Amino acid sequence: MRCAYNNRVLDINALPNCAASLKNMVIEQHRQIEHLKLQLARLRRWRFGQSSERVEGIEQLALLLEELEASLAKAEASVPSSTETTAPETPPVRRKEFPEHFERIDNRIEPDECACPECGGPLSNLGKPDVAEVLEVKTITFTVTRHIRPKKRCGKCSIIVQAPAPSRPIERSYAGASFLALVLCWKYAFALPLYRQCRIFETAGLIISRTTLMEWVGASAELLGPLVAALGKYVLSAPNINADDTPVKVLDPGAGKTKKGHLWSYVRDGRPWGSTDPPAAWYRYSPSWHGRYPQRHLAGYVGKLQADGYAGYEPLYVPCAGTALARVLEVACFAHCRRKFFDVYEATHSAIAEEALDRIRALYQLEEEIRYRSAPERQALRKDHAVPLLSAMHSWMVKTHASIDQKGELAKAFNYAFNHWAALLRYTEDGQLEIDNNAAERSLRGVGVGRRNFLFFGSDSGGDRAAIIYSLIETCRMNQIDPQRYLQYVLERIAEHPINRIEELLPWNVRDQLKQPAPIARALAA
């Protein structure tokens, strides 16, 4: 059955006779077409495009340069040489060396003959043997630790003596710390849902229900809650932090559908300006996108907050009563500003939008040059180079904005920059600040992958559990620490660790005790 389509027919007789009215109709239709093109470009890029925002033409230019270099090399090769030269020998292929901590199993292959096949003489070793390494893998295997506690009785007074039972991560549970760490990492670090983990365990002979795994994940998150609270205090003690959020689907019991919750990420990362303080990420869950939640998360924070233009942060920027200064100073994100112009350029190929992108690109080129320099040096170089570029950009924007359609999509991009201009310039006043909020956006990539695999969280409490585990896993990644190795270490000890010294179990404080091989840290840093 074909769906009925109600086509709107333009009635020429209904059009006004006034030329001015006709012009206004054309202008309004042009705005609608521009808006629809912008929405279509966004949807196409979201569905089919790359995640990176690159101006069209750069890839074609790179391909053209490669073709020119190949043509030049071919022309040079065709020129006869005055002297005869021998062709260079093909270098031998070098196999990739495997990490040293991998177990080596030697398979010595001796010749079938014990004597020389030609004359029958004895064989002796000749130099070093040829060694070829082949990478193998063991399927998942389980071990069972049996805690055997003999009972002893005194021969005089009949007192029974027995060693105390070792503590377990979860009381009255047979799940060990290594198994719990594996389940948590598979679910939150590698976005592997619990029902798929159950299938993997079945191939190794372990039959376990998804409900049991869910209970263990919840109990583990409850154990790790105080540790993540200490992590949050550490993040909020920084003079400047980055913040971002992402929506997640949450099952709404009784409604027969899902609702939209949010995960908030607060990041402390001073590595770009050479800070030796460990980087960290702190996540919080909220059942909605209401501004009261980030305001509650940052209720005790004093410092600079770099985030997008979300209105929920605005009450934090209001000066305190009786003072001219706010407790939180807003720092805007140039990536969001650039994205507005990029969307217009993708949809309309506007020359004005392209020029705005070129001017912003010049700012980012400077940031690449000064990355990892000290904060005073970064501030001085920005003052000498970025501030003049920004001043020229603002003058160009004021002049250009007056000549474009004030209700079009391009004007909205200009208005976003004008409304946040003071906050956009703030990064030039402090070498510890970044030009954009990409540190917080990067911290939410893992959540995006999990969102595609999990489909939804089972409840609001499931969102709270996810925030706890994500906090530790992302902080481990930022510090080049294996999350599974770390979680196993913590789960083995946290039940009996003094709560007033819980910060001793933060990732960077136990790095040496983990005895992590160096290749793992290098792989995590790549």
Buried (B, 14 or more C-beta within 10 A) or exposed (E): EEEEEEEEEEEEEEEEEEEEEEEEEEEEEEBEEBBEBBEEBBEEBEEEEEEEBEBEEEEEEEEEEEEEEEEEEEEEEEEEEEEEEEEEEEEEEEEEEEEEEEEEEEEEEEEEEEEEEEEEEEEEEEEEEEEEEEEEEEEEEEEEEEEEEEEEEEEEEEEEEEEEEEEBBBEEBEBBBBBBBBBBBBBBBBBBBBEBBBEEBEEEEEEBEEEEBBBBBBBBBEBBEBBBBBBBEBBBBBEBBBBBBBEBBBBBEEEEEBBEBBBBBBBBBBBBBBBEEBBBBBBBBBBEBEBEBBBEBBEEBEBBBBBBBBEBBEEBEEEEEEEEEBBBBBBBBBBBBBBBBBBBBBBBEBEBBBBBBEBBEBBBEBBEEBEEBBBEEBBBBBEEBBEEBBEEBBEBBEEBBEEBEEEBBBBBBBEBBBEBBEBBBBBBBBBBBBBBBBBBBBBBEBBEEBBEEBEBBEBBEBBBBBBBBBBBBBBBBBBBBBBBBBBBBBBBBBEEBEEEEBBEBBBBEBBEEBEBBEBBBEEBEE
